[in-house]
Amino acid sequence: MAKKLQQQLKIEELLQSVSQEADVRGNSVAHILQVAPVQESCEDALSFCSDDTSRAREIVRNSKAGVIVCSKHVQFEENDYAGKVLILVEDPKRAFTDVVRKFFAETVQFGISPLSVIHERARIHPNVYIGPFCTIGECEIGEGSIVYGNTYVHSNVRIGRNVTINPGAVIGVEGILTSWDVRLPHVGGVIIGDNVQIGANV
């Protein structure tokens, strides 16, 4: 279930978070409280339709979403979005993501959980989040990075700025065997650049 806002989000507020030029059709005084898939929405929900073919018209007509972000390349007619608001942009998925990131995404406060173990020579920028039950070796973690709980970061790892490492990831341990009877020790390192997302349990 998606997070629901405590206060109504008006269309003009929503548009301020969209990084693209947008054309609004329909009742611009509408508002949203939540986000949901376009096929499973309700009147107070924001959805998106990335289909840029004529099929998008049918998707919009059948959706119960009050506000739908759609491709500006589809020629909608007024009866396609009766009672709804359409926000027409070049990239609907990206615009939808802009709104979710600003108003609905989980936010974290920078800091290191006392339940994690950090190497005394680790170089960690003050503006970093490290969740509970992490093990951080003698490594470097750049500004704005987020390391969620139960993650292991080996020594000799360099993590750039604004990196997100999701729970359970293991970074920098021994790699693949080189042959059936020779185990290659891990003597190198791992470099993760800026603005990287690493999934859970990677």
N, C-alpha and C positions, 0 to 999 in steps of 0.2 A: 504494500500500500504506500502510495506517495505521501510525502510530507504535505500537510495542509497549512496554509498561512493563517495567522491570527487575524489579519486585517485584509480587506479586499484590495487587490492590486488592479489599478485602473489602466486602461490601454495606454494613456500617455506616459505613465510610469514604466510600463513594460517596454515601450518603444525606446526609452532612454538607454536601456541595456543592450539593444540590438545594434551591432556594429555594421549594419548594411542599410542602404536606402530602402525604405519600406512604403508601400502604398496600402492604405487602410480602406477596406470596403465594409459597408454594413453599419451596425449600431455602435458607434465609437464611444458611447457612454457605458458599454458593458464592462464587466470586471471578472477577475478570476480569483480563485482561492487555492487551486491545485493544478497539477499537470497530470496527464494521462494519455495512453495510446488513443489514436484517433478513432479506433473501432470500439473502445471501451470507455468512452468519456461521458461526462455529464455537463449540465449547462454552465457550471462555474469552473470548468476546466479549460486549460490551454493544451492544445495538441498540435501536431504538425503532420503534413502530408508531403513527402518528398517526390511523389510521382509527378512527372512533368508531361504526362500524356492526357488525353481526354478522359481517361479513367479517373483522374483526380476529381472531376466534377461529380461522379457517382459516389466516390468516397466521402466527399464533403457533404453531399445531400443526405447520406445515410448516417453520418456522425451526429452524436448528441452534444458534441463539444461546443461551448459557447464561443471560443476563439480558436481559430486554426491558422497556423502559419503554412503558406502554400507557395508554390513556384509562380513567379510572375510571368512565366512563359505559357501558362494555361489560360485560355480565354473563358473565364467564368461568366455566367449569366446571373442576373439578380435572383432568380428562383433557385439557383444552386445553393445559395447561402442565406436563404430567408431565415430571419431570426438569429443569425450568427454574425460574427465578425471575421473577415479574412484579412490576414496580413500577408501581402504579396512581396516576396523578396527573391533575390538571385539564388540563395542557398538556404532553403527552409530548415534543414537539420542544424546548420551552424547557428542560425538565428534562434532557434528553439534552445539550443545548448547555451547560448548567451544568457537567456532568461533563467534557465535552470541553475546555471552557475552562480548568478547574482542573488537570486531570491530563494532557491530551494536546496542548494547543495550544502552538505555538512561543512562547517567551518571548524578549524582547529586553532588552538592557542599555542604559540611557540613555547617550547619548553621540553625538558627531558623527564620522562616518567622515573620516579624513584625505584620502580620495579624492574628497570633495565640495568644491564651491566655494561659499563663503558670503559674501554681501555684508557689508562691514565695519560697516554700520549696521543690519543685521538684528537684531531683538529676539527672542531665542530663550530660552525658559525653560530652566534647567539640567536639568530632568527631561524631556528630549525625546530621541527617537532619530531620527537622520538617517543613512540608509544610504549606501553608496558611489555615486559618480557622479551625485550630485544637484547641481542648481544652484539656489541659494536667493537671491532678490533682497532688496531692502530691504523686508522684510516683518516680520510678527509671528507667532510660533508659541507657543501656550499650553502649559501644563503637561500632561504625560502624553501628548502627541501623538507619533505614530509616522509618519515619512515614509520609506517604503522606497526602495530604490535606483533610479537612473535616472529620478528625478522632477524636474520643473522647476517652481519656484514663482516667478512674476514679482514684481517690486516692487509695492507698494501692495496687498498681499494680507494679510488678517488671518485667522489660523487659530486657532480656539478651543481648549478643553481636551479631552483624551482623543479626539482625532481620529486616525483611521488613514487614511493615503493610500497605496494600494498601488502597486507598481512601475510606472513608465512614465507616470504621470499628469502632465498639464500644466495648471497652474492660473494663470489671470489673463492669458493672452495675448490678442492681438487677436481680436475676435469676428467675427460674420457680416457680410458685405458688405451695405450698405444699398441699393445698386442696382448694376447691371452695370458702371458706369463710375466709381463713387465708392467709395474704400476708406476706411472709418471708422477713424481712429487710436484706439488704446486709451488713453483718458485717465481712465477710471474705475478702479474697484478691485473686488476680490472679498472677500466676508466669508463665512467658513465658521464656523458656530456650534459649540457643544460637542457631543461624543458623536456625531460624524458618521463614516460609513464611505464612502470613495471607492474605487471599483474600479480594477483595473489598466488602464492605457492609456486612462484617461478624459481 
